[in-house]
């Protein structure tokens, strides 16, 4: 008897398991979008681009440094660093969470955190993409928030975050949303002011030594790429609020560091 056509052979156990897994993954991806908006209190700006927005009053303190004190210190610090603007409301604090820590063309920024002083608050906008197709919309939102005349403020952002955004824009054949903006990387003035007295100049050390701020139950940055991988593969959104909180602390600490750095400059240490 002639062999049965392959199309009519009953599926093997391995094939049935593979199909079940594919359906489970598809169901997880289908349900992760509404779950993510709910658990983060975010809203969708575009398909697969989530915005999580917070406004912190200037009486908020990061450790022992209040945001109003940091804001009032900004003009002195900006002038000492040779910035073109001394207006605190033109500063855009900038930090990313990425799919990898080594950089390169295969790494993407899946969360971009942006913050700026806006009258009596620090306005924080965190942009999160749930598919690679949303990258163009993400870059457009960065460009809108960091408008012409803004001054970027980051921590090691000149070496990592900004080049990553520039690379992704180039790969998408789009305009670099940070192109032409002044950029102050606080890692360098922190090193000048404190490297003789601190064991290192990582942001966590700066938070503890200069701000008196210690994170509680913070998700280590080294774990962030694995959180993103599991989210993309299995739809596991449960850890993402912790990544967003980690990113928010980075942004608020950037603002808080304006005060101790300005004080270091006044005392001649910077």
ABEGO torsion letter per residue (X at the ends): XBBBBAAABBBBAAAAAAAAAAAAAAAAAAAAAAAAAAAAGBBBABBGBBBBBBBBBAABBBEABBAAAAAAAAAAAAAAAGBABABAAABBBBBBBBABAAEEAABBBABBBBBBBBEABBBBBBBBBABAAAAAAAAAAAAAABBBGBBBBBBGAAAAAAAAAAAAAAAAGBBBAABGBBBBBAAAAAAAAAAAABABABAAAAAAAAAGBBBBGBBBAAAAAAAAAAAAAAGBAAAAAAAAAAAAAAAAAAAAAAAAAAAAAAAGAX
